[in-house]
Amino acid sequence: MKEFENKKLLILGDSIMYGSGNGGVGVGEYLEKDLGFTLLKYCVGGARVGYHEGKSWIVEQVQQAINNAEKPDLIIFDGFTNDCNMSDGINCDVDFGNPSDTAPTDIFKVEKSNTNFCGCFNSMCEALKKYFPKAKVLFVRPHKMGRRGAEVQIKYGEYAVKVCKEYGFAVADIYEDGKLDTFDEAMRDKYTNDSYGWGKGDCTHPNEKGYLKFYMPLIESEVKNLLKGENI
């Protein structure tokens, strides 16, 4: 019997959680294989925390999991990689918002118009705490990405980590502790997938080597710490 064979794992977030570019094998599949979790996979490639027309919205993933009456023992999520993407080359796809004015809204009352990252992220965290009170929660901050602005990925990422710690969620900080930096071309090509046929890594989507070297050791360590003594 594997260590957490009797535990349910809910995965929310974007392509890094999903395993885009890695055959759909993401964080959840590795934990299912290595530790025996039953996987509840709601993450979608391209998802954003704040609403962006035509893209998956992580708020709706949370809503769907609640409506489906999921009862996870562990929730792992990410979010902001696509929010701070600049599709127009100038502005982040989802406005950062005002971190001093982010009182959470009930997850079922968050409106699509005028959303921002800070407000939606707080509302999501509040919902995870409210609707899944027995679940342990782990936030994954993705690696340093060569296809995102250096300043915005720090801004969005540090805010997400701060909020998660305020909610008592664990954090696997790949940016700070995992050391995958795809501004480095050698790391980019060795550890991320050539998603677009460019003949080089895309900076964003880990391949198997990227997951196994930089993501999963930190994540599995946090998971084992969170569920210590509960694997019975």
Buried (B, 14 or more C-beta within 10 A) or exposed (E): EEBBEBBBBBBBBBBBBBBBBBEEBBBBBBBBEBBBBBBBBBBBBBBBBBBBEEBBBBBBBBBEBBEEEBEBBBBBBBBBBBBBBEEEEEEBBBBBBEBEEBEBBEBEEBEEEEBBBBBBBBBBBBBBBEBBEEBBBBBBBBBBBBBBBEEBBBBBBBBBBEBBEEBEBBBBBBBBEBEBBBEBEEBBBBBBBBBEEEEEBBBBBBBBEBBEBBBBBBBBEBBEEBBEEEBE
